[in-house]
Amino acid sequence: STKEQMEVWGRGNIEVRPMWRNMGMAMPMPVSVDVRGGGMVTAEMMDPAQSQVMQALMQQPQIHPKDVEALRLLGTTLNGVSPELEINGATFVHRGKQIPAWQAIGVQDEWLHVYRREMRMGRFVNDADEDAAATVAVIDEILVKQFWGENVNPIGQVIHVTINNEVTQNLTIVGVLASDADWSRTSNTILVPLRTAQQRLHTGARNDISMIGIRVDAREP
């Protein structure tokens, strides 16, 4: 039954994330780690130095753009690869009114294919947006209905985004995603080009990637 639920939820998608990255969690207790070469040791058994090393490893950014390229080159059974950068702690405002969204996600044009999404109006982010780190955004049809109302076209509207009270940026809406009842992740999210997220919204390294979304069509149990 678990497998069947995952099939319905995933629809052939896999998400690769570094352990505990962006989750605001300390190292789980207990945790088993092969640090002695010959067996497993739990966190309670580690001395302070070992524990400190493990905490440092957990906090390292573990996904690199080269990992994305490796998957594209070597993942012969994959049908699409989508690097993403999740920007949390975001506040979105339009004409003085806060939009009910809390996250910006940097994506590339392949994201639509990987997650089998369609556009309701306008366009998705493209290679030109990516190259220029353009200040454009794509939003979900559900979010449009919640904030602007039914039968409203928000294309061309400007959103003012603030990240953790530190970074501010204006984004112009260029597209609206068709709603998907089986996949509501974007209902409270603003999508932007990956380089825009990395260079204009993110406060960390310019090549940071939070996760890699993968589409797998030829699935076996």
C-alpha positions in Angstrom: 0.0 0.0 0.0 2.9 2.3 0.7 4.3 1.7 -2.8 0.9 2.4 -4.3 0.6 5.7 -2.4 4.1 6.8 -3.6 3.3 5.9 -7.2 0.2 8.2 -7.0 2.1 11.0 -5.3 5.3 10.8 -7.3 3.9 10.0 -10.8 7.4 8.9 -11.8 9.2 11.7 -10.0 12.2 11.4 -7.7 13.5 14.3 -5.6 17.2 14.2 -4.6 18.0 16.3 -1.5 21.1 16.5 0.7 20.5 15.1 4.2 18.9 17.6 6.5 19.7 20.5 4.1 17.4 23.5 4.4 15.3 21.6 7.0 16.5 23.5 10.1 17.1 20.2 11.9 19.9 19.0 14.1 21.5 15.7 13.5 18.9 13.0 14.4 19.5 11.0 17.5 20.2 8.2 17.4 22.0 8.0 14.1 24.2 5.1 12.9 27.4 6.1 11.1 30.2 3.8 9.9 33.1 5.8 11.4 35.2 3.0 12.6 35.6 1.1 9.4 34.4 -2.2 10.9 30.9 -1.5 12.3 28.2 1.0 13.0 28.3 3.4 15.9 25.4 5.5 17.2 25.6 9.2 18.0 25.4 8.4 21.7 28.6 6.4 21.4 30.6 9.2 19.6 33.1 11.3 21.5 32.7 15.1 21.2 35.2 15.4 18.4 33.4 12.7 16.3 30.0 14.3 16.9 31.4 17.7 15.9 32.7 16.3 12.6 29.3 14.7 11.9 27.5 17.9 12.6 29.8 19.8 10.2 29.3 17.2 7.5 25.5 17.4 7.8 25.7 21.2 7.3 27.8 21.1 4.1 26.0 22.0 0.8 26.0 18.6 -0.8 24.5 19.2 -4.2 26.6 20.9 -6.9 25.8 21.8 -10.5 28.2 19.1 -11.6 25.9 16.6 -10.0 23.1 17.8 -12.2 25.2 17.4 -15.3 26.4 14.0 -14.2 22.7 12.9 -13.9 21.9 14.2 -17.3 24.9 12.4 -18.9 24.8 9.1 -17.0 21.2 8.7 -16.0 20.3 6.7 -19.1 16.8 5.8 -17.8 15.9 9.3 -16.8 13.5 11.4 -18.8 14.3 14.8 -17.3 16.4 16.5 -14.7 15.5 19.8 -12.9 17.9 21.6 -10.5 16.1 23.8 -8.1 16.9 26.3 -5.3 14.3 26.8 -2.6 14.2 30.3 -1.1 12.3 30.3 2.2 11.4 33.2 4.5 10.0 35.2 1.6 7.3 37.8 1.8 5.5 38.8 -1.4 3.6 42.1 -1.8 1.5 43.5 -4.6 0.3 47.1 -4.4 0.7 47.1 -0.6 -1.2 43.8 -0.1 0.6 40.6 1.0 0.2 37.7 -1.4 -0.4 34.3 0.4 2.8 32.7 -0.7 5.8 31.9 1.4 8.5 30.5 -0.9 10.3 31.3 -4.1 11.8 28.4 -6.1 14.5 28.9 -8.7 13.9 26.5 -11.7 14.9 26.0 -15.3 12.7 25.5 -18.3 12.9 21.7 -18.0 10.9 21.9 -14.7 7.6 21.9 -16.7 8.5 18.6 -18.4 9.8 16.9 -15.2 6.7 17.6 -13.2 4.2 17.3 -16.2 2.7 20.8 -15.6 1.0 23.0 -18.2 0.6 26.7 -18.6 -2.8 28.4 -18.2 -1.7 31.7 -19.6 1.5 33.5 -20.5 4.8 31.6 -20.7 7.2 29.7 -18.5 10.8 30.8 -17.7 13.2 30.2 -20.6 16.9 30.0 -21.4 17.0 33.8 -22.0 15.6 34.5 -18.6 18.1 32.1 -17.1 21.1 33.6 -18.9 20.1 37.1 -17.8 19.0 36.2 -14.3 15.8 38.0 -15.3 13.4 39.4 -12.7 10.4 37.4 -13.9 8.0 35.1 -12.1 5.5 32.3 -12.8 2.7 31.7 -10.4 0.0 29.0 -9.9 -3.6 29.4 -11.1 -4.8 28.6 -7.5 -2.7 31.5 -6.1 -4.2 33.8 -8.8 -7.7 32.9 -7.8 -6.9 33.4 -4.1 -5.3 36.8 -4.4 -6.6 38.4 -7.6 -9.9 36.5 -8.0 -11.6 34.5 -10.7 -11.0 35.2 -14.4 -8.2 37.7 -13.8 -5.1 37.9 -15.9 -2.1 38.9 -13.7 0.4 38.9 -16.6 2.6 42.0 -16.4 1.8 42.7 -12.7 4.8 43.4 -10.4 5.4 41.5 -7.2 7.7 43.0 -4.5 9.6 40.2 -2.7 11.5 40.5 0.5 13.7 37.6 1.8 14.3 37.4 5.6 14.1 41.2 5.7 17.4 41.4 3.9 17.0 41.0 0.2 14.4 42.9 -1.8 13.5 42.5 -5.5 10.7 43.3 -7.9 9.5 40.5 -10.1 7.2 40.7 -13.1 4.7 38.0 -13.7 5.1 36.4 -17.1 3.0 33.2 -16.7 0.4 31.3 -14.8 0.5 27.5 -14.3 -2.6 25.5 -14.8 -3.8 24.1 -11.4 -3.1 20.5 -10.7 -5.3 18.9 -8.0 -2.8 16.0 -7.6 0.2 18.2 -7.1 -0.4 21.4 -5.0 3.2 22.2 -4.2 3.1 25.5 -6.2 -0.2 26.8 -4.8 1.8 29.0 -2.4 5.0 29.3 -4.3 6.5 31.8 -6.8 8.7 30.3 -9.5 11.7 32.3 -10.9 14.6 31.4 -13.1 17.3 29.4 -11.2 20.0 32.0 -11.7 17.6 34.7 -10.6 17.1 32.8 -7.3 20.9 32.2 -7.0 22.1 35.7 -7.8 19.3 38.0 -6.8 17.4 36.3 -3.9 19.8 33.9 -2.3 22.2 35.0 0.4 24.4 31.9 0.2 26.8 30.6 -2.5 25.9 31.7 -6.1 25.8 28.1 -7.4 23.7 26.6 -4.5 21.1 24.0 -5.4 18.6 22.8 -2.8 17.4 19.7 -4.7 17.2 17.9 -8.0 13.9 16.9 -9.4 14.0 13.8 -11.8 11.4 12.4 -14.1 11.5 8.6 -14.6 9.1 7.2 -17.2 10.2 3.5 -17.5 9.5 2.5 -13.9 9.9 -1.0 -12.5 8.6 -2.0 -9.0 
